[in-house]
């Protein structure tokens, strides 16, 4: 039987290292990639609720919206309007595949630079858009930016950060996504009064963080891992000394050399992932992303202003409500940063599933009773719905949001980590695309029933978290198979017959005394 893969990835928290200005500056610059992603998530909903934008690109939606007799739930039902939001994710799915190759072949820094060029191009196309084609082309460019950025930035940050700050920095990336969403909500609130081109300012606003990322990506360092991986060992050592702020980096350098060697041997990442013994991690990693999206979170993130207008709010009140939900999202993500390693993943996921279940059920019930096809909903009920939505968003933000990313990044052993994470990210983009493309049509046909659709999903994911998801809090990444999967009441069966059979043969690093 081939020896089990044991790699010292994840790093030793006791290695000599300072949290240098270099690391802080590079991380902040790179994290602007997360902010860009968040900005793109948050900006489309507010823009699609602006009349000037609808008149220019979606005149039929504009007419429907203002027809007194038009069905409340169908005001915004338009495939092209949904495509404006969803096209970004389509491009991101394709781009993340190329980005994973670019990261390996050319390095993290050029991949981040490519992301920022796509972001700038997308922002320019959108700001200058004369027709729907130009608008969608701009969204596709932004999607390519998201694909490149989301693949390279988390990798970049975790590779330059000293090991003991790695976990916290991982969730900080999610935190910046929520900050980006909030910025977009605030900008939409301001630009909705600028007629007739407020929407151009909103979409063009994306150029600011994009330019910052572009200029910043010229001054950031390449990661030592990437340099070593591409044969530039001396430069790797020099960079490592620079970013650690100490000369004594020999031990970490040696570990990096070793880890890179292992990664080279484990080149059949995709083939390894298809093995029976990889199924538990593959199923859990990808299904968490499916669940994350089918909580219905992006219905709120993309379409909150549209949803609030559906409930009878005026344009301003809708955009302001979106700002409130955006703020709740940011603050609740902070809760995750401080609790995830103390309370554990499962408890947060289950608690939040219950909270989201209650909130969505009541929203569905209130809309079913008080929002018929053509009436205006009484304002006190509408405010009650906004409060429930905040309750829902907060639950998501301290659980399924960050953990949907964190867990897939920590459950795969080295020989399947790249491929496994790529599948998880792609699954996220596919499901985000589906929700973005289908929601407004589903709202029109299912009316308030759409919220019960998400309730069913939340029941399924809560049950999954209780019975099938193992707790991974505090388990070193490289012990995950032995300590978690092989001991789990259900998943252990996948290790019974082909335990390690045919696994990539990688020698364990000799223990150091
Ligand atoms: C999700 C996004 C979502 C965001 C909301 C992320 O974890 O992947 O789809 O819009 O959280 O904060």
Boltz pocket constraint, residues with backbone or C-beta under 6 A from the ligand:
constraints:
  - pocket:
      binder: B
      contacts: [[A, 41], [A, 174], [A, 177], [A, 178], [A, 181], [A, 292], [A, 297], [A, 298], [A, 301], [A, 329], [A, 400], [A, 401], [A, 402], [A, 404], [A, 428], [A, 432]]
      max_distance: 6.0
